[in-house]
Amino acid sequence: MEHEASQGNPLRPTACHHDFHAPTDSQPGDRRAYGSNTLHMSLKRDMRFHEALTPVLGSPSKIGLLRTMFTTPERSWTGRELARASKVSPAQAARGLSELADTSVVAREVVGRSYAWRLRPSHVLFATLTDLFRWETECRATLLKTIHEGLRREGLDRARVFGSVSRGEERGDSDVDLFLEVVTERDRERVEAQLERLRSRVWNQFGNPLAALVYTRAEAAHPKNPELLRSIARDGLDVSGEG
């Protein structure tokens, strides 16, 4: 286990920490031992029964830490490992993990001169948070399915989501960029009518504008911006196949 032994390191246990030796999740009254390791839980406060998600999800750093932990819910982590994997500073990780331990969603164990952190599957919020982070990983797939269902196949050669959404670099205000290749000008007119309904559906479901680029087959064969089409072919996500 990685040591976090530098003086003043917030990820390292001190002689004066306010923890107690707690019963385990499995057997009431038992103490869970990992050799010389003992399970510790904070005395500062426990779960809130009103607005219970606020102390759990109340900051981007805590959400990032939980997101990392829910990738492997059974794992124990050092604070430094979580900070690196969650792309937060050690100080942010220490503060966030301490606050999560205060809610008892996360358990804190002393291992040698370091803390180890793990999720508590017995906690009432564990199943809800599991579903929430699973939904987050499936959110883009839900968007692609929505677009797929909103497009008819007739006269449509290609449909690809491209840009920041396909690369995983979007911001909250990013458009959903959609490239469509149709056979003829008449097919373009028909697709434009579909897009009006699809834009409304994407906006209502996700809150993002849908920006569509529609080329005919002839235009795609001789594009004015070849690099754009190459990037769409390279990075774009297909939504035109039958599914």
Helices and strands as residue ranges (DSSP letters): E 19-21, E 33-34, E 37-42, H 54-57, H 60-69, E 77-78, H 79-86, H 90-103, E 106-111, E 114-119, H 126-149, E 156-162, H 164-167, E 176-182, H 185-206, E 210-216, H 217-221, H 226-235, E 237-238
